[in-house]
Amino acid sequence: MNIFKMSVYFLTLLFAILIAFVKASNETQSGPSSNHPTFEIDYKGNRFLKDGKKFQYVSGSIHYFRSTEEQWEDLLQKCRLAGLNTISTYVAWNLHQPTSEEKFNYEGNLNLFKFIEIAQKNNLLVILRPGPYIDSERDMGGLPVWLLWEKPDMKLRTSDLEYSYFVSRWFDELLPKLQPYLYENGGPIIMVQVENEYGSYACDKEYTGFLRDVIRFHLGQNVVLFSTDGAADGMVKCGSVPEVYPTVDFGTESPASINSSFAVQRKYAPSGPLINSEFYPGWIDHWQKPHSKVSTEAVTTALDAMLAIGGNVNIYIFHGGTSFGFTNGANIDGGMYDPSPTSYDFDAPLSEAGDPTEKYFGIKKVIAKYMPVPKENPSVSPKGAYGKVSLKKLTGLFLPEFLTLFGGIRTHSTLPKSFEELQVAYGFVLYQVKVNFVPSDPAVLTAKQLKDRAYIYVDHEFQGILSRQESIYSIPIMARKGQTISLLVENQGRVCYGSQINENRGPGTNVTLGSNVLRNWEIFPLGELDGKKLTKYSLGLKSNLIDNYESPLTEMKNRGSGSFYVGNFTLPSLNGSVLDTFVRLDGFNKGMVWINGFNLGRYWPVVGPQVTLYLPAPLLKPHPASNTFLVFELERAPDACLASISLLGGDNGGCFINLTDIHVLDLPTPFKTSKPLFKKN
């Protein structure tokens, strides 16, 4: 670490200590103002005091970055109508600072400050969870990927000086902007979390103490700081921070289990309010695993039991929303890699589309026993069954013009480079190598270090798939000397929880064909594939480019693997109204969908449990404007979508996607057993 970075780090600590001393001194001399808003812990009364009066919160987690900016008002109104008096949100560092440059994004659905203002407008207090690590089933737990290439041996989530420097730089940017929103300053923020479930990761008290001091430096001594950990002694022991109030998280447990969970908190907080900072009304999903569900009765019974003993509860999650684009994370379960789907529905009280569920009304009924709730009830919003959108093939992965425009800066390397070495955060990288020896027939292609999924081609003809999730690291292929082997590697989502959050993506350096290590690779860092650029490309592409490049026979063999499809449609004229809808891709296997350049996320209906993709109304253009869909199919498209069908005299008019008013999240899956419901405990 250079001298400048070390100076910044230690100066931050020094200023934090200095300001804490000055504030404490001032408060000792003059005391708090009688007309000044206050929110504090009453340790003798085991409760919170808000402006000097007893206060108990019922909060719901809702993430601003998992919905569109236009939806926030409606979603937060529904939170208040449920009886919640508080909402909680994470802050996604990786979205606000996508590169290591000191350029920060607060536009659109990243306008955290507007989100906080709308919450306050709806009489909701705010619990802020700025991380820097947030988990949240996000890629790398919400940490920016560029940390992995700024210093490859950096120790994330520790007192490592390089890591602390970047965290300090981010908090120096973010926290001063949040200071006006503190409750004491007339805003809604009553509590701020230090790190996130740190006791499940490490036990570096120097690191968590550093975070505490940086937060105190920017936000002052009055805001309540807290930590959150699973309700297990070892977790709270390592996750708790001196001068920070410790809390626990747990799900729908029996009254006896609830008492034992709070007993863990009491060991580290002998007095003060009881707090469940993550009460789970549902659970996360994974591709190929059943959709997680928790009964309304289990949720309401546990919530009632906690509120009855004066507990403060944050329901995680109240509205899950959507992991748009490539933002989903993954978990490791029993050594197996489990990526999360696009939907973050979570079986939450508000559905992914923001509709109240049976669970929503059950929760409201329980809250009404303990505090006043609004009389009004929200209704389910209408959805648009807009029907079929016809598609046509736009381009193939190996079209030279496509690789020129979207392939990134071409790189040559003796052995394959990782995504991180190429500085590719998300999406795809195409690796190509020429066979310079005579292999056996067939020969086995092996990539034992693969992360996460590779689509294999020989001279642009699809051969099969390697998959970390399914532990398939070898495949027999037919390849001759002089032919080109291509691996399109997909990052399916970095691990978001546990010790493997810093893993690199790519095929690994040891890719073999038979007993021979393949060398001298040509690499195309495709990355996220710019949706707006792709849409513009689709509008100007000459129709004969595909026909001149890919023979009907090759396309028939590939069955649409590595192909892009485009479709334009206009919404019906309904007095200018636009409704939410769901994209159904029957016959397609796995890939990505963009609408008007916006990446909706991944689809994989052949394995489930998620079948349809949620398309929020704000992403659609009203009548008479044209909307453009782009579909990138990785494995196999419907036969009707193959351009060669029409060239051979067939009818490809049946190539389409469907916009339906029904969301399908519970397709039967290959694996019939779910993982344990609450991993964190």
Secondary structure, DSSP 8 states (H G I E B T S, - for coil): --HHHHHHHHHHHHHHHHHHHHHHHHHHHH---TTS--EEEETTTTEEEETTEEE--EEEEE-GGGS-GGGHHHHHHHHHHTT-SEEEEE--HHHH--SSSS-----GGG-HHHHHHHHHHTT-EEEEE--S---TTBGGGG--TTHHHHSTT--TTS--HHHHHHHHHHHHHHHHHHGGGBGGGTSSEEEEE-SSSGGGT---HHHHHHHHHHHHHHH-SSSEEEEEEESSHHHHHHH--TTSEEEEEE-S--HHHHHHHHHHHHHH-SSS--EEEEE-SS----TTS------HHHHHHHHHHHHHTT-EEEEEEEE--B--TT-B-EEEETTEEEE--SB--TT-SB-TTS-B-HHHHHHHHHHTTTS---S-------B---EEEE-EEEEETT-HHHHHHHS-S-EEESS---TTTTT--SSEEEEEEE--S---SSEEEEETT-BSEEEEEETTEEEEEEETTTTB-EEEE---TT-EEEEEEE----B-SSTTTT---BS-S-EEETTEE---EEEEEEET--HHHHHHHHHH--THHHHHHS-HHHHHHHTTTTEEEEEEEE---STT---BEEEE-TT--SEEEEETTEEEEEE-TTT-S--EEEE-GGGS--TTSEEEEEEEESS---GGG-HHHHHTT---TT-EEEEES--------S------S-TT-
